[in-house]
C-alpha cells in the first residue's frame, strides 16, 4: 500500500488562517446583531453618565444615585409650569459643541423648567426630544418644545437608557 503525503503549498497553508478569520468575522457580526436587536431603532444607547449636575445645583446637592421615576400624579400636579402644559426637561449633551447647561439656560429663558443636565454616552442620529409615552401630555409638550426650538430635529418616544423624566432632550453635533 502506497502512502501519499497530503497536498502542500500556499493554498493548504492559508486554509487554517481563513477558517479562523471566518470565525472571528462571524462572532463580530453576531455581536453586532445582538446589540442592534437589544437597542431602539438599532442605535447603540448607553445610560446617561452618573455624574448629574443641575442648573439648580447650588440649591441642592448632586447625587450619583438613580432618581425614581415620577408618578403620573406627581408630574401633572407639580411639573407643569403655571398651567402652561410645559413639563420639566432633562438636558443631556451627546456630541454637541453647546454644553447642556448652556442649552438649559436657553430653554429656561423660553419658559421651560430644566431639572437636570448631564452627558449621554451613546449614538444618537440628531438632536432629539424624547417623551415618556406613559405621562399624559408629554408628547404634546415635546412637540411644543421642538416648535419653539427648531434646532431640535426629532420628537421620539423615550427608550431605556435615558434618565427617567417626562421629557429628555439629547443634544448632538447638529445643535448650535
Secondary structure, DSSP 8 states (H G I E B T S, - for coil): --------SHHHHHHHHHHHHHHHHHHHHHHHHHHHHTSGGG--EEEE-S--B-TTTTTS----S------HHHIIIIISSTTS----EEEEESS-SS-HHHHHHHHHHTT--EEEEEEEEE--SS-EEEE-TTSTTHHHHHHHHHHH-TT--EEEE--TTS-SSSEEEEE-TT--
